Amino acid sequence: MKYQSQKVAYWFFALSMLLLALQLIYGFIMGFAHMGYDVLHDFIPFNTARAVHTNLLVVWLLSGFMGAAYYIIPEEAQHELVSVKLAYIQLITLALVGVVAIVGFHFNYWEGRKFLEIPRPLDYLVVVNVLTFLGIIIATLYKGKQRTTTSLVLTMGLLFAALLYLPGMIWFDNQTMDSFFRWWVVHLWVEGVWELIMGGILAFLLIKITGVDREVIEKWLYVIVGLTFISGILGTGHHYYYIGAGKVWLIVGGVFSALEPLAFLAMALFTVSMYRKGEKKHPNKMALNWTLGTAIVSFVGAGLLGLAHTLPSVNMYTHGTLVTAMHGHLAFWGAYAMIVFAIIVYAMPNMTGRKFYDSNRGQLAFWLSNIGMVGMTVAFGVAGVAQVYMERIMGLEFGVVQDEIKVHFLILVLCATMFTVGIALFMYEFIKYGRPTDEALEIEQ
């Protein structure tokens, strides 16, 4: 750790771990409900559990991205954060917004718009919070001694993420118009600007871990940014057909969505190539595992599985089924959750000075969580294909089909248990490191 203000990142990572634990709990509630054991329905209906599960995902990932930025930007800019106190205030307000939203869902305090359930008053608080965060980051870059492509791509991704949140706050009486702009947030976040954030963090980690020249790695960033925008923006259109927009969007969206794997393939090839060229033997092999895992798993989950059901001829059957859940779970895990885990594993030894690099628990956490997630993905996929055939080809009613595919959710819950054990081991390692110390400033990276 080179700058004292980098310690702020620890508390954002801690919030991420707490919210992730809650997300897993609500995931199990939904899994058991799908199996017919919806014993908590009177207190936590399925729609409430789903809203909590998906919104917790967004908040803990954003908290992780913010923590990553607070760790990376001072080092890249060669300057302390301009206001540590303001960063802590921003953390507290972020946590409060999340808590109020989640509690509110249980009392029907929400907008009812899928993936954007957060009540409107809290939307304004989110805007203030994110503007505060961006103000700290941009001011630090402005006062810094250097500006790197890595820091600029990361900041650009965070800035665009803030801007693309605004269309979801516009009120429309027309359902089609409302859904049209809602997808600007829901899709362009995860398949557009979040990929820039991922690319920025990925580049930083590769520079630090592999020792490959910065100019070589940052040239790849331009390729990734270009592919992301070309495929991500028009690829959003594959949702439009189903909200009442023109038929042309089914074709345009499907074709450009099919190009999205190219961005992730570029990331995967880029990461493996940089690793092989690396002359530096960094002792933190677990950080390298999570970094390489991000590139590979995101290519499979977000790229290949996305391609598998976004082509128009296939998407006509699979849209809105458990096939989407198959793609979504592995995509979010590989592209975003794993990159947050990677920066945490890299940063914790540097912030605390405790070099618990390659413990057996850390290795077990990596493999159990990844194997468990792959098992969940397969279970979702098999259940989704069965659902498509019975519901949309045979014409069986939705409830009948859900009853027929219960067995797949038994497999899903078993795999989710393996995944959760891996995450619990990761959290144990995080807690074991303890809090950051000023003594760690003397540690060379």
Secondary structure, DSSP 8 states (H G I E B T S, - for coil): ---GGGGHHHHHHHHHHHHHHHHHHHHHHHHHHHTT--TTTTTS-HHHHHHHHHHHHHHHHHHHHHHHHHHHHHHHHTS--S-HHHHHHHHHHHHHHHHHHHHHHTTT-S---TT--S-HHHHHHHHHHHHHHHHHHHHHHHHSS---HHHHHHHHHHHHHHHTTGGGG---SSHHHHHHHHHHHHHHIIIIIHHHHHHHHHHHHHHHHH---HHHHHHHHHHHHHHHHHHHHHHGGGGGGGGT--THHHHHHHHHHHTHHHHHHHHHHHHHHHHHH-----S-HHHHHHHHHHHHHHIIIIIIHHHHHHSHHHHHHHTTSHHHHHHHHHHHIIIIIHHHHHHHHHHHHHHH----TT-HHHHHHHHHHHHHHHHHHHHHHHHHHHHIIIIIIS---HHHHHHHTHHHHHHHHHHHHHHHHHHHHHHHHHHHH-S--GGGGG---
